[in-house]
Amino acid sequence: MSDLHCPATLLVARHGDAEYGHPSVLSDEGGWLSDRGREQVRDLAASLRDRRVARVYTSVLQRAVESGCLAAEVLGVDSVAVDGLAEFSVGALAGRPHDDHELASVFRAWMHGDLGRFIPGGETGAEVVARYREALQSIADLHRGETVLVFSHGGVMSFVLPRIGGVVRADLVEQAFLPNCGIAEVEVDGDGFRVRSWPGSSDRAVV
């Protein structure tokens, strides 16, 4: 089997539970792990010891970077922050309430396939998919035949991963609520991306 067709396994996880300086409003701040979040990450990493994880990758946001550093310590590997894996930016909507109708309208449009819509001062849906997919592809290209752990964010994961293979997976879209440290197992080879397992729920209260 050529390197191109030898699959890389990406364990894409939402970061651990986090705290924020301005938790009641929209923000692009990085946040930091809570005590509960640190425990979640350690438990996750311990559960992966048998998977022979080759490296940990994270988004550049602090809550993900902290998650990666803790997991890497448990697993005895390096942790590397890379561009492209961050949560989608709230742009000019920063400071508005979390239930802001304009942000909700854009996200609904994205989920229904209108990827040309954009958050004011932020990205279009197409741009989010492209930069996230490119980041995962670059990681996969470095780890053919290996397994890596990738810490990212719930919103961008629930939006991009169901459509990363080119066809929208309705079953994943319907289970959009992702728990902290929940893992989506993604296999990548020369034929593209396949989501092998999904931690989501259709009920926000469950996660």
Buried (B, 14 or more C-beta within 10 A) or exposed (E): EEEEEEBBBBBBBBBBBBEEEEEEBBBBBBBBBBEEBBBBBBEBBEEBEEBEBBBBBBBEBBBBBBBBBBBBBBBEBEBBBBEBBBBBBBBEBBEBEEEBEEBEEBBEBBBEEEBEBBBEEBBBBBBBBBBBBEBBBEBBEEBBEBBBBBBBBBBBBBBBBBBBBEEBBEEBBEBBBBBBBBBBBBBBBEEEBBBEEBBBBEEEEEB
